[in-house]
Amino acid sequence: MENIALRVNIEGKDDKVATDWSAIMATLKKRGVEYDALLKIHAELTAGLKVTTRGLTLAKMNPKMTLAGVIREYQGRGRDSLGMR
C-alpha cells in the first residue's frame, strides 16, 4: 500500500487534520481493523471516496484534482480574445 496524504475528521469534532496513510493505518490497527479491511479502506481512499470507520472520517487530499475533458480552464489572451480593444 502506497502512502497517501489524507484529511481526517474525528467523530464529534469540527476540526480536520492533515496526515498520511501510514499514521492512520497504525491507528486503525490499534483500534482492531484487520489487514483485509485496511486494504479495502486504502483502495476506497485511492479511488477518491470518503471513508468512515472507527470514529474517523477519512478523505484523500488531492488539491490538484482535475476532471479531464469535463472542466477546462479558460485559455483566453485577455481583452483581445473577447473582441474588445
C-alpha positions in Angstrom: 0.0 0.0 0.0 1.4 3.3 -1.0 1.4 6.2 1.4 -1.2 8.9 0.5 -2.0 12.3 2.1 -5.2 12.3 4.0 -7.6 14.7 5.6 -9.1 13.3 8.8 -12.1 14.3 10.9 -12.5 12.8 14.3 -16.1 12.0 15.1 -17.8 14.7 17.1 -15.3 17.4 16.3 -15.4 20.2 13.7 -11.6 20.3 13.1 -9.9 18.4 10.3 -6.4 17.2 10.5 -3.9 16.6 7.6 -2.0 13.3 8.0 -1.0 10.3 5.9 -1.9 6.7 5.3 1.0 5.3 7.4 -0.1 7.1 10.5 -3.8 6.3 10.1 -3.1 2.7 9.3 -1.2 2.4 12.6 -4.1 4.0 14.4 -6.6 1.7 12.8 -4.6 -1.4 13.6 -4.6 -0.4 17.3 -8.4 0.0 17.0 -8.7 -3.6 15.8 -9.0 -3.2 12.0 -7.7 -6.3 10.2 -5.4 -6.3 7.2 -8.1 -7.1 4.6 -10.2 -4.2 5.9 -7.2 -1.9 5.7 -6.7 -2.9 2.1 -10.3 -2.1 1.3 -10.1 1.3 3.0 -6.9 2.1 1.2 -8.5 1.2 -2.2 -11.5 3.3 -1.5 -9.4 6.3 -0.4 -7.2 5.9 -3.5 -10.4 5.9 -5.6 -11.4 9.3 -4.1 -14.1 8.0 -1.8 -14.7 9.3 1.7 -14.5 6.5 4.3 -15.9 6.5 7.9 -14.5 3.9 10.3 -13.7 3.5 14.0 -14.7 7.1 14.8 -12.7 8.7 11.9 -13.8 10.1 8.6 -11.0 9.9 6.1 -10.6 11.5 2.7 -7.7 11.7 0.2 -6.2 15.1 -0.1 -5.9 16.0 -3.8 -5.7 19.8 -4.3 -4.8 19.4 -8.0 -7.6 17.1 -9.0 -8.9 17.9 -12.4 -11.7 16.4 -14.4 -10.1 15.9 -17.8 -12.5 16.5 -20.6 -15.2 17.8 -18.3 -13.9 21.0 -16.9 -11.4 23.2 -18.8 -9.7 26.4 -17.8 -10.3 29.5 -19.9 -7.2 30.0 -22.1 -8.0 33.4 -23.5 -5.5 36.2 -24.0 -7.2 39.0 -22.2 -9.5 41.6 -23.7 -8.4 40.8 -27.3 -9.9 37.4 -27.3 -13.3 38.8 -26.3 -13.3 41.2 -29.3 -12.5 44.2 -27.0 -9.7 46.6 -27.9 
